[in-house]
Amino acid sequence: MTDKPRRIKPVGIYYHTYSASKQASLRALRKVYDWALAQPLHPVFTSEYIRKVQDFHTLALGRDGAAWHVRSHGQLRTLRIPPTLGKPVFEGSQGLAGSKEGIEGSYLHLTGSRAVFGVQAAGPAAGARQPVLLHDANARIARWTAGRSDRSVEFELQGHVPLQWSLAGMDDTCQVRASNRVVPPQKSAAPARADVRNYRLNDASALIQVTCAAR
């Protein structure tokens, strides 16, 4: 229920202090922690997760014609679109930073308490002009500001561990900067998508600027 067939619950590690009473239990606990740290997770404090749960119970989702509207307190920042509904349309949308494809639909990244977006039967055609979008991150979006061109964006991530994030709509003309320096993309042996680039910083929070040549 933490990923397959869909995300419903968080990954949580619960144990008693007597787990440290024997070497075998310590090794087992270390194995569990090593597994958790190797997963593409977004670590949060329990207090943060409680606020997300409360927001889930009060979030409002409605449709006005072809447009979907989201209203919340801004704590819950992920919304899953089932495959039967289609793919998100980012052109003309509000309050969206991007999305990531999941096993049972697309997970939308919301930037705040309000969002408006449309959907379509299929994703953009191959070779179509794509905006720069957030594909995934292990931290919270504190701010997301698109430039005059959708090929440039400035955003802030706030997390609790060294930042890892990926951006879609990227090409060789794109440059990513954080803390007044260029952040190069991480090498990937077999990227799932050619337009997705992965990045990493040792900082847990950062203001990030992305600029790409207009197509």
Salt bridges, closest charged atoms under 4 A:
ASP34 OD1 - ARG30 NE 3.10
GLU48 OE1 - HIS160 NE2 2.83
GLU101 OE1 - HIS135 NE2 3.24
GLU101 OE2 - ARG193 NH1 2.63
GLU104 OE1 - ARG6 NH2 2.45
ASP136 OD2 - LYS100 NZ 3.04
ASP150 OD1 - ARG129 NH2 2.81
GLU154 OE2 - ARG143 NH1 3.16
ASP171 OD2 - ARG151 NH2 2.64
ASP171 OD2 - ARG215 NH2 3.07
ASP172 OD1 - ARG197 NH2 3.25
ASP195 OD2 - ARG193 NH2 2.81
